[in-house]
Amino acid sequence: MHLQSWKTALIMMTVIGALLIIGCAATVEVREPTAEELAARQDSIAAANEFELKKARMFAYDKLKIQQWEEAKAYLWQVVELDIKDDYNDWDRLYQIYMSTGKPDSAQIVLTMGLEHHPDDPFLNATYAFILKAQGQNAEALTYYDKALAGDITDSDKVEYLRKKAEIHEALGQPEEAISTYEELLMIKADDIGATNSLTSLVRTHRDPEEYIARLIDEIDSNPDDMQKRMDLLRAYQDQGINEMVISQADEILARDPSRIDVYHEKAKAWDNLNQLNNSIATYEALLEQDPNNAEAMLSIADNKRLLGSYTSARTWVNRARNAGGSRGEADYILGLTYESAGDACSAGGLEYDDKLVYTIALGLFERAATSDDYNVKGKAASRVDYMRQFAPLKADWFLNQSKEIPAKDCYNWINASWPEIAYIAQFLSQYAS
């Protein structure tokens, strides 16, 4: 009995000792695996997954080719699960599937997940940037376009990413950054018309006019037959009041395309600004060789003839414009100015009754112009009516000169009593006869 108790006690002591030893040993041995051990474990798992992973990718691509989206999607998610080392990047295909099945919100989520695994991927960054830009999140989009541009991409992709980046800078009110980005784009694709036009517009708006003009000149030197750029340069010279260069550029354009009616007008206006009215008339006459019924050009010639003191010729051109279907209001207004100018020239030594009769003709023409349907003329014609009334004959003037029906001074000998506008003298004076 005593021996049995001793054996039992010995066994219990042995068990307790073993437990103590095991417990102490466990406490000593517990530790975190090293990076090398984790990498080794990942390599081991990846090696074990490799066959299934490649098989899933193969099946996924087969399904993509025949647009079996749901089956392809299932295989690709299997690839994501098995690819613990992110050796494969099929997130663009997953994005394609969700977009093709009408799930843009899910597609956007896929992009963000893909960027977590492959933060430097150009396609994922650029596509996510495109979505953010469309949502108006321009500052965020800019960051992702920068990441896309930092990647290994084709020149074609780089051009498009730079274009979007420049557009974002414009939207954010950053013209200098936009200019720099377009310039970088054009270093890759010099003949990109859209970028060239955008850059030129930005320079025109935000840079010194001389720089804008210099840029246009450079672009024209590279492409002399770019008519739009030449017109931009012509207008830039107009904006700066450089009339000689307007004329020079107009000649360049007309040498290439003599049918440009608008350019003849701009050239003639430049001659007007230089007070070279005969050259302006010659330009309008060249225009009429291209467009014989251009009433606007005829009226412009008439007005220049008036300013030169050729009143009969001015009247002739006004009537030509009428016959060509020109504005009645504008024709009456120009003819009214012609009689007013004649009155001013003849009354320089003092206002006489004959002068007042000529001003009366002008008054009648201005009154007709003010009642025309031409709203470009009505206002200014009405102003001339108010001004001319002060020079029309008073009743006392008429009473002393009742025998005069038309002006008789030598400087008015170009006026023919049979012309229809002359009848307004009798109409006006009739108010005094009653």
SULSUL-V857909 format. One record per residue. N is the residue number from 0. RES is the residue in three letters. BURIAL is + if it has 24 or more other C-alpha atoms within 12 Angstrom, else -. Layout:
BEGIN
N|RES|BURIAL / N|RES|BURIAL
END
This chain:
BEGIN
0|MET|- / 1|HIS|- / 2|LEU|- / 3|GLN|- / 4|SER|- / 5|TRP|- / 6|LYS|- / 7|THR|- / 8|ALA|- / 9|LEU|- / 10|ILE|- / 11|MET|- / 12|MET|- / 13|THR|- / 14|VAL|- / 15|ILE|- / 16|GLY|- / 17|ALA|- / 18|LEU|- / 19|LEU|- / 20|ILE|- / 21|ILE|- / 22|GLY|- / 23|CYS|- / 24|ALA|- / 25|ALA|- / 26|THR|- / 27|VAL|- / 28|GLU|- / 29|VAL|- / 30|ARG|- / 31|GLU|- / 32|PRO|- / 33|THR|- / 34|ALA|- / 35|GLU|- / 36|GLU|- / 37|LEU|- / 38|ALA|- / 39|ALA|- / 40|ARG|- / 41|GLN|- / 42|ASP|- / 43|SER|- / 44|ILE|- / 45|ALA|+ / 46|ALA|- / 47|ALA|- / 48|ASN|- / 49|GLU|+ / 50|PHE|- / 51|GLU|- / 52|LEU|+ / 53|LYS|+ / 54|LYS|- / 55|ALA|+ / 56|ARG|+ / 57|MET|- / 58|PHE|+ / 59|ALA|+ / 60|TYR|+ / 61|ASP|- / 62|LYS|- / 63|LEU|+ / 64|LYS|- / 65|ILE|- / 66|GLN|- / 67|GLN|- / 68|TRP|+ / 69|GLU|- / 70|GLU|- / 71|ALA|+ / 72|LYS|+ / 73|ALA|+ / 74|TYR|+ / 75|LEU|+ / 76|TRP|+ / 77|GLN|+ / 78|VAL|+ / 79|VAL|+ / 80|GLU|- / 81|LEU|+ / 82|ASP|+ / 83|ILE|+ / 84|LYS|+ / 85|ASP|- / 86|ASP|- / 87|TYR|+ / 88|ASN|+ / 89|ASP|+ / 90|TRP|+ / 91|ASP|+ / 92|ARG|+ / 93|LEU|+ / 94|TYR|+ / 95|GLN|+ / 96|ILE|+ / 97|TYR|+ / 98|MET|- / 99|SER|- / 100|THR|- / 101|GLY|- / 102|LYS|- / 103|PRO|- / 104|ASP|- / 105|SER|- / 106|ALA|+ / 107|GLN|+ / 108|ILE|- / 109|VAL|+ / 110|LEU|+ / 111|THR|+ / 112|MET|+ / 113|GLY|+ / 114|LEU|+ / 115|GLU|- / 116|HIS|- / 117|HIS|+ / 118|PRO|+ / 119|ASP|+ / 120|ASP|+ / 121|PRO|+ / 122|PHE|+ / 123|LEU|+ / 124|ASN|+ / 125|ALA|+ / 126|THR|+ / 127|TYR|+ / 128|ALA|+ / 129|PHE|+ / 130|ILE|+ / 131|LEU|+ / 132|LYS|+ / 133|ALA|- / 134|GLN|- / 135|GLY|- / 136|GLN|- / 137|ASN|+ / 138|ALA|+ / 139|GLU|+ / 140|ALA|+ / 141|LEU|+ / 142|THR|+ / 143|TYR|+ / 144|TYR|+ / 145|ASP|+ / 146|LYS|+ / 147|ALA|+ / 148|LEU|+ / 149|ALA|- / 150|GLY|- / 151|ASP|- / 152|ILE|- / 153|THR|- / 154|ASP|- / 155|SER|- / 156|ASP|+ / 157|LYS|+ / 158|VAL|+ / 159|GLU|+ / 160|TYR|+ / 161|LEU|+ / 162|ARG|+ / 163|LYS|+ / 164|LYS|+ / 165|ALA|+ / 166|GLU|+ / 167|ILE|+ / 168|HIS|+ / 169|GLU|+ / 170|ALA|- / 171|LEU|- / 172|GLY|- / 173|GLN|- / 174|PRO|+ / 175|GLU|- / 176|GLU|+ / 177|ALA|+ / 178|ILE|+ / 179|SER|+ / 180|THR|+ / 181|TYR|+ / 182|GLU|+ / 183|GLU|+ / 184|LEU|+ / 185|LEU|+ / 186|MET|- / 187|ILE|- / 188|LYS|- / 189|ALA|- / 190|ASP|- / 191|ASP|- / 192|ILE|- / 193|GLY|- / 194|ALA|+ / 195|THR|+ / 196|ASN|+ / 197|SER|+ / 198|LEU|+ / 199|THR|+ / 200|SER|+ / 201|LEU|+ / 202|VAL|+ / 203|ARG|+ / 204|THR|- / 205|HIS|- / 206|ARG|- / 207|ASP|- / 208|PRO|+ / 209|GLU|- / 210|GLU|- / 211|TYR|+ / 212|ILE|+ / 213|ALA|- / 214|ARG|+ / 215|LEU|+ / 216|ILE|+ / 217|ASP|- / 218|GLU|+ / 219|ILE|+ / 220|ASP|- / 221|SER|- / 222|ASN|- / 223|PRO|- / 224|ASP|- / 225|ASP|+ / 226|MET|+ / 227|GLN|- / 228|LYS|+ / 229|ARG|+ / 230|MET|+ / 231|ASP|+ / 232|LEU|+ / 233|LEU|+ / 234|ARG|+ / 235|ALA|+ / 236|TYR|+ / 237|GLN|+ / 238|ASP|- / 239|GLN|- / 240|GLY|- / 241|ILE|+ / 242|ASN|+ / 243|GLU|+ / 244|MET|+ / 245|VAL|+ / 246|ILE|+ / 247|SER|+ / 248|GLN|+ / 249|ALA|+ / 250|ASP|+ / 251|GLU|+ / 252|ILE|+ / 253|LEU|+ / 254|ALA|- / 255|ARG|- / 256|ASP|- / 257|PRO|- / 258|SER|- / 259|ARG|+ / 260|ILE|+ / 261|ASP|+ / 262|VAL|+ / 263|TYR|+ / 264|HIS|+ / 265|GLU|+ / 266|LYS|+ / 267|ALA|+ / 268|LYS|+ / 269|ALA|+ / 270|TRP|+ / 271|ASP|+ / 272|ASN|- / 273|LEU|- / 274|ASN|- / 275|GLN|- / 276|LEU|+ / 277|ASN|+ / 278|ASN|+ / 279|SER|+ / 280|ILE|+ / 281|ALA|+ / 282|THR|+ / 283|TYR|+ / 284|GLU|+ / 285|ALA|+ / 286|LEU|+ / 287|LEU|+ / 288|GLU|- / 289|GLN|- / 290|ASP|- / 291|PRO|- / 292|ASN|- / 293|ASN|+ / 294|ALA|+ / 295|GLU|+ / 296|ALA|+ / 297|MET|+ / 298|LEU|+ / 299|SER|+ / 300|ILE|+ / 301|ALA|+ / 302|ASP|+ / 303|ASN|+ / 304|LYS|+ / 305|ARG|+ / 306|LEU|+ / 307|LEU|+ / 308|GLY|+ / 309|SER|+ / 310|TYR|+ / 311|THR|+ / 312|SER|+ / 313|ALA|+ / 314|ARG|+ / 315|THR|+ / 316|TRP|+ / 317|VAL|+ / 318|ASN|+ / 319|ARG|+ / 320|ALA|+ / 321|ARG|+ / 322|ASN|- / 323|ALA|- / 324|GLY|- / 325|GLY|+ / 326|SER|+ / 327|ARG|+ / 328|GLY|+ / 329|GLU|+ / 330|ALA|+ / 331|ASP|+ / 332|TYR|+ / 333|ILE|+ / 334|LEU|+ / 335|GLY|+ / 336|LEU|+ / 337|THR|+ / 338|TYR|+ / 339|GLU|+ / 340|SER|+ / 341|ALA|+ / 342|GLY|+ / 343|ASP|+ / 344|ALA|+ / 345|CYS|+ / 346|SER|+ / 347|ALA|- / 348|GLY|- / 349|GLY|- / 350|LEU|- / 351|GLU|+ / 352|TYR|+ / 353|ASP|+ / 354|ASP|+ / 355|LYS|+ / 356|LEU|+ / 357|VAL|+ / 358|TYR|+ / 359|THR|+ / 360|ILE|+ / 361|ALA|+ / 362|LEU|+ / 363|GLY|+ / 364|LEU|+ / 365|PHE|+ / 366|GLU|+ / 367|ARG|+ / 368|ALA|+ / 369|ALA|+ / 370|THR|+ / 371|SER|+ / 372|ASP|- / 373|ASP|- / 374|TYR|- / 375|ASN|- / 376|VAL|+ / 377|LYS|+ / 378|GLY|- / 379|LYS|+ / 380|ALA|+ / 381|ALA|+ / 382|SER|- / 383|ARG|+ / 384|VAL|+ / 385|ASP|- / 386|TYR|- / 387|MET|+ / 388|ARG|+ / 389|GLN|- / 390|PHE|+ / 391|ALA|+ / 392|PRO|+ / 393|LEU|- / 394|LYS|- / 395|ALA|- / 396|ASP|- / 397|TRP|+ / 398|PHE|- / 399|LEU|- / 400|ASN|- / 401|GLN|- / 402|SER|- / 403|LYS|- / 404|GLU|+ / 405|ILE|+ / 406|PRO|+ / 407|ALA|- / 408|LYS|- / 409|ASP|- / 410|CYS|+ / 411|TYR|+ / 412|ASN|- / 413|TRP|+ / 414|ILE|+ / 415|ASN|- / 416|ALA|- / 417|SER|- / 418|TRP|- / 419|PRO|- / 420|GLU|+ / 421|ILE|+ / 422|ALA|- / 423|TYR|+ / 424|ILE|+ / 425|ALA|+ / 426|GLN|- / 427|PHE|+ / 428|LEU|+ / 429|SER|- / 430|GLN|- / 431|TYR|- / 432|ALA|- / 433|SER|-
END
